[in-house]
């Protein structure tokens, strides 16, 4: 009788490439999320790599593994967080909504509120590190300003002013700067006002309604603009 011996065969190892890549991506995303949160709360200069690692639940060595140094980390924050949010906001300029200047402004406003809702660290980071003199993200952001989109937006508002559908007293090149300030500044300083006795809490929905009402009133053509437009039409219709 021949006795067969079972040959112990090691189980074939599972492919680890995808799992490892997914794990790496997860750690990297956690590090970016922790960095942006801390940068918004306490500023870049006051935030250490060790604090970022602790918030992400990893060792400090992992921060250096994924980003090498602070400068590389700041590049990633700008490229993978802030620049992408800017691109999302300005997508509306490329769509059909851009044909109606009032709808365009409302869409830009809605997208700003959506971005800051998903990234609550963005307004304080914008104020600390981009607007303030000496902000550590200012130079990086100056290189990434959406100049072409801003120019298209300004041109569309200018066209609407000339055809009488938007208030001619507005300065078209300053309109988006005003929109940005109306949204970002209250959100960036909300904690300050919350600590002030007697000052109402800044609610996101209420702020959205408030800014929308301000912009709607500001864009509305003045009565004299309407009269001038009617006169121009009558003049063009006369033989």
Secondary structure, 3 states (H helix, E strand, C coil): CCCCCCCCCCCCCCCCHHHHHHHHHHHHHHHHHHHHHHHHHHCCCCCCHHHHHHHHCCCHHHHHHHHCCHHHHHHHHHHHHHHHHHHHHHHHHHCHHHHCHHHHHHHHHHHHHHHHHHCCHHHHHHHHHHHCCCCCCHHHHHCCCCHHHHHHHHHHHHHHHHCCCCCCCCCHHHHHHHHHHHHHHHHHCHHHHHCCCCCCCCCHHHHHHHHHHHHHHHHCCCHHHHHHHHHHHHHHHCC
